[in-house]
């Protein structure tokens, strides 16, 4: 794994989206790969992404739908978006309340494809594939 290259991708994502306050890449099991999230306890957050991903997968399956693509959690002060980055990794993006979520998804999907390449995994299928 190329931690420096993964971190560079995360930094690039933040540079392209000024409303993004943090980005983190983790394994589907919750191990931190790299982070650019100054105000976040990244190791614990990586573990939370795995738990949220697991719940999202169960919700998707329970609804009779295909593989999870992304999970969005909105709050009064912003949102957290999880995207599958290949089959074994996840990209977590933290953004403020004024973030254009459509643009965030577009840029995050591009970053996920690059992260999957860096991690030596096949990218998640664009319309139905997801982590795990």
Backbone bond lengths (Angstrom), bond angles and torsions (degrees), N, CA, C in turn:
res aa  C-N    CA-C-N  psi(-1)  N-CA   C-N-CA  omega(-1)  CA-C   N-CA-C  phi
1 X - - - 1.443 - - 1.524 108.36 -
2 X 1.298 116.31 143.00 1.457 122.62 -177.69 1.528 109.23 -107.63
3 X 1.347 116.30 83.14 1.463 120.91 -174.96 1.518 112.25 -55.64
4 X 1.325 117.73 -42.03 1.469 120.74 -179.05 1.527 110.66 -62.65
5 X 1.311 117.83 -41.84 1.464 121.07 179.60 1.524 111.31 -67.68
6 X 1.333 117.25 -37.79 1.468 120.80 177.39 1.520 109.18 -65.22
7 X 1.320 116.86 -44.55 1.467 120.34 178.72 1.531 110.67 -62.76
8 X 1.313 118.28 -39.34 1.466 121.61 177.60 1.525 110.22 -60.88
9 X 1.323 117.57 -40.75 1.470 121.00 177.36 1.526 110.61 -63.31
10 X 1.318 117.27 -42.11 1.463 120.86 178.52 1.530 111.01 -63.92
11 X 1.314 116.85 -41.75 1.462 121.22 178.16 1.525 110.51 -63.82
12 X 1.347 116.48 -39.19 1.463 120.84 177.62 1.521 111.87 -63.54
13 X 1.320 116.27 -40.88 1.462 120.62 177.62 1.523 110.03 -60.42
14 X 1.309 116.62 -45.93 1.472 120.40 178.88 1.517 111.35 -63.73
15 X 1.320 117.74 -36.44 1.462 121.08 179.71 1.532 111.13 -67.68
16 X 1.325 117.06 -36.10 1.469 121.34 179.97 1.529 112.43 -74.28
17 X 1.317 116.79 -23.81 1.469 121.74 -176.92 1.527 109.66 -126.64
18 X 1.311 118.04 91.90 1.463 120.81 -175.58 1.527 114.48 -59.29
19 X 1.337 118.49 -23.57 1.460 121.36 -179.87 1.529 112.04 -76.43
20 X 1.333 116.23 -12.48 1.463 120.43 179.72 1.524 108.65 -78.88
21 X 1.325 115.74 125.45 1.459 120.65 -178.06 1.525 112.60 -101.89
22 X 1.335 116.59 -9.54 1.451 119.78 178.72 1.512 111.27 -169.91
23 X 1.321 115.46 152.28 1.460 121.69 175.99 1.520 107.85 -145.57
24 X 1.319 114.90 145.10 1.459 120.41 -174.36 1.526 108.63 -147.19
25 X 1.315 116.51 140.55 1.460 122.04 173.41 1.521 107.74 -114.59
26 X 1.329 115.68 133.59 1.463 121.37 -178.55 1.518 109.28 -141.14
27 X 1.315 115.23 161.42 1.458 119.10 172.90 1.522 108.07 -74.35
28 X 1.319 116.21 162.47 1.468 120.66 177.10 1.528 110.97 -64.15
29 X 1.336 116.81 -16.39 1.462 122.03 177.56 1.526 112.50 -90.95
30 X 1.343 117.58 -1.52 1.450 121.07 175.29 1.512 116.54 95.21
31 X 1.332 118.05 13.18 1.467 120.43 177.15 1.521 109.65 -89.00
32 X 1.314 116.57 132.04 1.460 121.99 -178.96 1.522 110.44 -66.91
33 X 1.340 116.11 130.47 1.465 121.57 174.10 1.528 110.05 -98.59
34 X 1.325 116.60 -49.10 1.468 122.56 177.74 1.516 107.73 -166.45
35 X 1.335 115.93 158.05 1.456 119.48 -178.80 1.511 111.17 -148.61
36 X 1.314 115.16 148.76 1.450 124.43 167.85 1.532 105.02 -134.19
37 X 1.313 114.74 74.10 1.464 122.32 -174.37 1.524 108.52 -142.64
38 X 1.334 117.29 82.42 1.455 121.49 -171.17 1.524 116.24 -57.67
39 X 1.318 118.53 -33.81 1.461 120.42 -174.24 1.523 113.32 -103.55
40 X 1.337 116.95 23.04 1.465 121.32 -174.96 1.524 109.71 -124.75
41 X 1.322 116.41 138.97 1.472 121.43 172.17 1.526 104.49 -78.31
42 X 1.320 116.83 96.25 1.461 122.42 -163.74 1.527 114.75 -67.75
43 X 1.310 118.70 -37.43 1.475 119.66 -178.79 1.529 110.21 -65.27
44 X 1.322 116.98 -45.62 1.457 120.58 177.77 1.523 112.00 -65.84
45 X 1.330 116.08 -38.17 1.465 120.18 178.95 1.521 110.81 -65.73
46 X 1.324 117.21 -38.16 1.468 120.68 177.12 1.524 110.21 -59.98
47 X 1.322 117.05 -41.57 1.467 120.64 178.04 1.531 110.69 -64.89
48 X 1.331 116.96 -39.27 1.467 120.29 177.35 1.522 111.65 -63.64
49 X 1.345 117.59 -36.46 1.467 119.49 179.08 1.522 110.73 -61.42
50 X 1.325 116.87 -38.38 1.475 120.08 179.04 1.522 110.39 -65.86
51 X 1.324 116.97 -41.23 1.464 120.20 178.72 1.528 110.35 -64.39
52 X 1.332 117.17 -44.69 1.465 121.01 179.22 1.524 110.97 -64.39
53 X 1.313 115.94 -39.95 1.466 120.40 178.12 1.525 110.06 -61.11
54 X 1.320 116.77 -43.02 1.464 120.79 178.34 1.520 112.26 -60.84
55 X 1.339 116.67 -43.17 1.466 120.69 177.81 1.530 109.78 -64.78
56 X 1.329 116.41 -43.78 1.462 120.00 178.80 1.521 112.48 -59.91
57 X 1.329 115.93 -41.36 1.464 119.87 177.71 1.523 111.02 -62.89
58 X 1.316 117.05 -43.15 1.474 120.59 179.45 1.527 111.36 -66.04
59 X 1.327 117.26 -39.69 1.464 120.59 176.71 1.525 111.01 -62.01
60 X 1.325 116.07 -45.21 1.459 121.08 179.44 1.522 110.58 -60.10
61 X 1.323 115.84 -48.49 1.467 120.12 179.73 1.525 110.92 -64.21
62 X 1.334 117.88 -41.39 1.455 121.94 179.97 1.518 112.91 -63.35
63 X 1.328 115.74 -28.36 1.462 120.73 178.21 1.525 111.26 -85.49
64 X 1.339 116.53 0.93 1.463 119.99 179.86 1.518 113.45 74.04
65 X 1.341 116.62 25.23 1.463 120.57 -178.76 1.527 110.54 -103.94
66 X 1.309 114.51 165.44 1.462 121.69 179.37 1.527 110.71 -74.37
67 X 1.300 116.98 -173.15 1.466 124.98 -173.49 1.535 113.31 -52.92
68 X 1.308 115.14 142.75 1.456 123.88 179.17 1.526 110.94 -64.73
69 X 1.328 117.11 134.14 1.465 122.16 175.74 1.517 111.59 -102.69
70 X 1.343 115.59 -45.92 1.452 120.05 -177.54 1.514 109.77 -155.60
71 X 1.310 114.65 158.25 1.458 121.84 179.33 1.523 106.66 -133.18
72 X 1.333 116.65 128.72 1.461 121.60 -178.96 1.521 108.74 -118.35
73 X 1.328 116.00 129.46 1.462 122.22 175.41 1.528 105.77 -120.69
74 X 1.329 116.13 119.05 1.469 120.77 -179.85 1.524 109.96 -106.25
75 X 1.322 114.56 144.75 1.461 120.91 175.29 1.521 108.27 -131.74
76 X 1.317 116.97 -178.69 1.461 120.58 177.28 1.521 111.76 -64.80
77 X 1.323 116.62 -26.92 1.467 119.62 -173.73 1.526 113.68 -110.29
78 X 1.326 118.42 11.22 1.453 119.68 177.65 1.508 112.82 151.03
79 X 1.318 115.26 -151.40 1.464 119.87 -179.44 1.524 110.38 -152.61
80 X 1.318 113.60 160.04 1.454 122.80 172.13 1.523 105.73 -123.40
81 X 1.318 116.55 128.17 1.454 121.29 -178.59 1.519 108.56 -122.34
82 X 1.321 116.38 128.76 1.461 122.15 176.16 1.514 108.79 -108.94
83 X 1.330 116.48 133.42 1.460 123.39 177.79 1.523 108.66 -127.38
84 X 1.316 116.45 140.27 1.456 120.73 173.26 1.526 108.60 -67.47
85 X 1.329 116.79 134.22 1.469 122.83 176.38 1.523 106.57 -120.66
86 X 1.309 115.97 82.80 1.449 120.10 -169.95 1.514 108.36 81.07
87 X 1.315 116.61 -165.41 1.467 120.19 -176.79 1.527 112.87 -89.44
88 X 1.329 117.73 -17.76 1.461 119.84 -172.45 1.516 114.64 -121.89
89 X 1.331 117.63 11.66 1.462 119.80 -178.45 1.523 109.84 -140.22
90 X 1.315 114.12 162.68 1.459 120.83 -179.62 1.521 109.04 -136.97
91 X 1.322 115.27 143.45 1.456 122.66 173.90 1.519 107.01 -106.73
92 X 1.319 117.15 124.74 1.461 122.43 175.99 1.521 108.13 -109.17
93 X 1.324 115.99 129.61 1.461 121.75 -179.60 1.522 107.93 -122.81
94 X 1.320 116.17 129.29 1.462 122.67 179.45 1.523 106.83 -109.87
95 X 1.338 116.85 127.74 1.463 120.03 -176.27 1.523 110.79 -136.58
96 X 1.314 114.47 157.48 1.460 121.28 178.89 1.519 112.08 -78.13
97 X 1.329 116.75 177.17 1.465 121.69 -173.57 1.525 114.45 -68.16
98 X 1.289 118.51 -19.77 1.469 121.45 -178.30 1.532 112.93 -96.49
99 X 1.303 116.99 8.50 1.466 120.57 -177.97 1.522 110.76 -64.27
100 X 1.310 115.60 138.21 1.455 122.03 172.46 1.528 105.77 -81.61
101 X 1.327 116.40 101.44 1.460 120.87 -173.14 1.532 111.37 -65.37
102 X 1.317 118.28 -33.01 1.462 120.67 176.59 1.516 111.30 -61.89
103 X 1.322 116.98 -46.50 1.470 120.44 178.20 1.524 110.45 -67.29
104 X 1.328 116.52 -37.65 1.462 120.53 177.44 1.531 109.74 -58.65
105 X 1.341 117.27 -46.14 1.460 120.38 178.31 1.526 111.25 -60.16
106 X 1.316 116.94 -45.04 1.469 121.45 -179.32 1.524 111.09 -58.90
107 X 1.318 116.46 -50.74 1.467 120.71 -178.95 1.532 111.37 -67.38
108 X 1.335 116.90 -39.02 1.466 120.14 179.86 1.526 110.69 -64.68
109 X 1.322 117.76 -39.90 1.465 120.17 178.11 1.526 111.08 -61.66
110 X 1.319 116.36 -40.22 1.475 120.19 177.02 1.524 110.25 -63.42
111 X 1.332 116.10 -44.34 1.465 119.88 178.52 1.524 110.70 -63.44
112 X 1.325 117.24 -38.75 1.466 120.44 179.53 1.522 111.51 -61.93
113 X 1.311 117.25 -39.88 1.465 120.16 177.97 1.528 110.03 -63.02
114 X 1.333 116.93 -42.97 1.471 120.01 178.37 1.527 111.06 -66.91
115 X 1.329 116.97 -40.79 1.465 119.91 178.44 1.522 110.88 -62.97
116 X 1.323 117.50 -42.09 1.465 120.84 178.39 1.522 110.34 -59.59
117 X 1.332 117.32 -41.00 1.469 120.85 176.36 1.525 110.94 -62.23
118 X 1.330 116.17 -46.75 1.466 120.37 -178.84 1.522 112.04 -62.40
119 X 1.325 115.30 -34.50 1.460 120.18 -178.09 1.526 112.13 -87.81
120 X 1.327 116.42 0.61 1.461 120.33 176.97 1.515 113.42 73.35
121 X 1.337 116.91 25.65 1.465 120.74 -179.74 1.511 109.58 -113.42
122 X 1.310 114.76 155.98 1.460 119.39 172.88 1.517 107.93 -71.70
123 X 1.349 117.55 137.95 1.459 118.89 177.20 1.516 111.26 -60.51
124 X 1.319 115.74 152.31 1.466 120.05 175.24 1.510 108.03 -64.23
125 X 1.317 117.10 145.90 1.460 121.19 178.15 1.521 109.00 -60.80
126 X 1.347 118.40 135.56 1.457 120.90 -173.34 1.522 114.90 -62.50
127 X 1.306 119.99 -32.61 1.454 120.17 -176.74 1.498 115.50 -109.94
128 X 1.312 119.01 -12.23 1.447 117.01 -176.88 1.502 114.27 -147.20
129 X 1.329 117.41 -21.21 1.466 119.35 -177.74 1.496 110.90 -77.09
130 X 1.295 115.43 160.59 1.455 119.10 177.94 1.514 109.54 -164.09
131 X 1.291 113.47 -175.04 1.456 118.57 179.83 1.520 109.71 -62.57
132 X 1.301 115.48 146.02 1.470 124.60 179.69 1.466 111.44 65.97
